[in-house]
Amino acid sequence: MDQGFLQNILYEVSVWALPALLAITFHEAAHGYVAWLLGDPTARQAGRVTLNPLPHIDRFGTVVLPILCLIAPIGLVFGYAKPVPVNLARLGNPRRDTILVAAAGPLANVALLAVSALLLHALVLAPEWLGPWLAANLQRSILLNAVLAVFNMLPVPPLDGGRIVTCLLPWPLARRYARLERWGILIVIGLVFLLPALADGLGYDPGPMQNMLAAPVFGLIDAMLAATGVR
């Protein structure tokens, strides 16, 4: 194998791995921590209120889905981790508290996005040999956390946005909507991957379907970079 090619692979792994692990770990730990604060220690007892990434990894969402993203014509790489267990019966106000628990994950990613953007200001303090590597890590952290925040707020169970919508609906509708959970990931894959690929294959512009995620992701990034003074 060409040495330069191998070095390039190792470099790409080094600048993607840490931001990805931090983004996924903080997202899932935030769910468990907020549930614990609201009276449900289930996630803590299961070892999910931790910054160790291993308990949070889902084979499909953390490994297979990002690979599919690279293959599909959507221009974004995203995924998800193993869902945090929550016992609704232990929450003081199940509907309200479920919304808070669900929102905690995406909000943790928004917070990491903000921290990463602010740390760009500190790159001038880094040694010349380390600065470019740190900049690459921060840039990927900004992208990954924006993608996770937006993707997980899609209003499809079992994603966080789907859980929030379920809790906001009247009880009869909520029960019906919650039944989508068994098909939720397939629905997301169909909307995000299959429809753009089909449209592209048939000669139609897949842009509107791609923008379903790309527009809010890059809109969030632009807003955060402006708010932190990077732009």
Rosetta blueprint (number, residue, H / E / L):
1 M L
2 D L
3 Q H
4 G H
5 F H
6 L H
7 Q H
8 N H
9 I H
10 L H
11 Y H
12 E H
13 V H
14 S H
15 V H
16 W H
17 A H
18 L H
19 P H
20 A H
21 L H
22 L H
23 A H
24 I H
25 T H
26 F H
27 H H
28 E H
29 A H
30 A H
31 H H
32 G H
33 Y H
34 V H
35 A H
36 W H
37 L H
38 L L
39 G L
40 D L
41 P L
42 T H
43 A H
44 R H
45 Q H
46 A L
47 G L
48 R L
49 V L
50 T L
51 L L
52 N L
53 P L
54 L H
55 P H
56 H H
57 I L
58 D L
59 R H
60 F H
61 G H
62 T H
63 V H
64 V H
65 L H
66 P H
67 I H
68 L H
69 C H
70 L H
71 I H
72 A L
73 P L
74 I L
75 G L
76 L L
77 V L
78 F L
79 G L
80 Y L
81 A L
82 K L
83 P L
84 V L
85 P L
86 V L
87 N L
88 L H
89 A H
90 R H
91 L L
92 G L
93 N L
94 P H
95 R H
96 R H
97 D H
98 T H
99 I H
100 L H
101 V H
102 A H
103 A H
104 A H
105 G H
106 P H
107 L H
108 A H
109 N H
110 V H
111 A H
112 L H
113 L H
114 A H
115 V H
116 S H
117 A H
118 L H
119 L H
120 L H
121 H H
122 A H
123 L H
124 V H
125 L H
126 A L
127 P L
128 E L
129 W L
130 L L
131 G H
132 P H
133 W H
134 L H
135 A H
136 A H
137 N H
138 L H
139 Q H
140 R H
141 S H
142 I H
143 L H
144 L H
145 N H
146 A H
147 V H
148 L H
149 A H
150 V H
151 F H
152 N L
153 M L
154 L L
155 P L
156 V L
157 P L
158 P L
159 L L
160 D H
161 G H
162 G H
163 R H
164 I H
165 V H
166 T H
167 C H
168 L H
169 L L
170 P L
171 W H
172 P H
173 L H
174 A H
175 R H
176 R H
177 Y H
178 A H
179 R L
180 L L
181 E H
182 R H
183 W H
184 G H
185 I H
186 L H
187 I H
188 V H
189 I H
190 G H
191 L H
192 V H
193 F H
194 L H
195 L H
196 P H
197 A H
198 L H
199 A H
200 D H
201 G H
202 L L
203 G L
204 Y L
205 D L
206 P L
207 G H
208 P H
209 M H
210 Q H
211 N H
212 M H
213 L H
214 A H
215 A H
216 P H
217 V H
218 F H
219 G H
220 L H
221 I H
222 D H
223 A H
224 M H
225 L H
226 A H
227 A H
228 T L
229 G L
230 V L
231 R L
